[in-house]
Every structure is written in C-alpha cells, then in structure tokens.
Amino acid sequence: MCLFSYAEDPDPDEQAPAGLLFVPVRTEAAGPVLRVFRTPLGERTAVGFSRRDLLTATLGAGQPAIPLAEAALRALTEPLGIDRLVVDPVLTARAVSTRPV
C-alpha cells in the first residue's frame, strides 16, 4: 500500500495550456510561414515561446515571429502530421544546408 495520496497530482503527460505563444516564422511574399523544427531524434515539432525575449535568446534578434494561441498553432500543424509542441526550448542547432559554410 502506498503511504502517499497522489489523487491531487497532475499526470505528467497532461500539461497546462500554454496560452499565447510567440511562434517563429519565415517571411515569404504571400505572408508569414510557420517554421517547423525537429527534435534531437528527428521528429517534426512546432515551437512556441511564452515570451519574446526567450525567442530572441534562442533564435536571435532577427527571427520574425507572430503571436498565436496554443490551440491555433496546434490546428495549423495537425494537418501536417505534427502533434508535438515544444514550448520555450533553450537549445537549437543551425539549419542543415547544402551550401558550404
């Protein structure tokens, strides 16, 4: 028998809604396009930041972003087969390029 009551503890897989997020985009002629990232294991993921300064610290000052609610971001990425959302990532890697650096 367990000595502790866990009835009030949230399930670790059930996270609270993120609310309004700053979402990285690319600027195209038709308008902003969501940037899609990959996890270290290669899974495609949407990324959002809870504060603009966190986005700037991770992706740089020149990274354009748009504010989106978490639900809107999920609705935009679901048709692409992306069901993962990472909020406030702190590590990123350069994009893969075929051009020599």
N, C-alpha and C positions, 0 to 999 in steps of 0.2 A: 504494500500500500504506500502511496506517495504521501509525504508529510506536508506538501505544499499545494495550495489551490492555484490552478492555472486557468480557471474559468474566465478571469478578467483579462488575461494576457492576450494581446492580438496575435493572430497567426503570422509568422514572419513572411509568408507569401502574400498576405493581404496588406498592401501598403496604402497609406492615406493618399487621397488625390493630391496631385502636385499643384493644382491651381494654374495661374497664369505663368507661362514659361517664355523665355527668350529663345527662339529657335533659329539656329544658323541657316542661312540661305545663300544661294548664288544669285547674282543679279543677271538676268537674261533680258533680251529685247522685249519679250512678252510679259515680263514681270519677275518677281522673286520665285525661285525654285528651291524647295526644301533640300538640304544636304542630308544624305544618308551615310551613316558611318558603319564600321564593322567592329565587333567585339574582338578581343585577342584570339578567339577561336574561329573567327571568320563569319560569324552570324551577323546579318544586317540588322541595324538598330536605328531608331530615331533618337535624337539627342535634344534635350532642352535644359536651360539653365534658369534657376529660380531668381537670379539677379544678373543684371547686365555686366557688372564688374567681374563676376565669376566667368562669364563667357569671354570677356576680354583677357582675363588672366590665362585662360586655357587656349584660346584660338587666336589671340592677338587683337590689337585695336582696330585693324582694318576689316574684321569679319562682320559683314552685314547680318542683321537678324530681324525677325519680326516677332511681335508678341502673339502667342496663341494659347488658348486654354488646352489643358491636357487632353480633354475629350476631342477637341478639334484636331489636334496633332495625331491622335490615335485613329481618328476617322480618315485622315488623309493618307496614312501609311498602311492601314489594313488592306486596301485593295492591292497593294504591292507585295503582300505576304509578310509584312513586317509587324510582328506583335510584341516586340521588345522596345521598351523606352528606358533610356538611361538619363537620369536627372543629375546634373552637376558633376559630370566626370572631371577628373583632375589630370588625367594623362591622355595625351593624343600623340599620334605619330604622323609624320609627313605623308601626304598622299603619294601613292605609287605612280611613278612617271616613267615613260619610255624614253624621255629625253635625258641625255647625260647632265649631271649636275655641275 
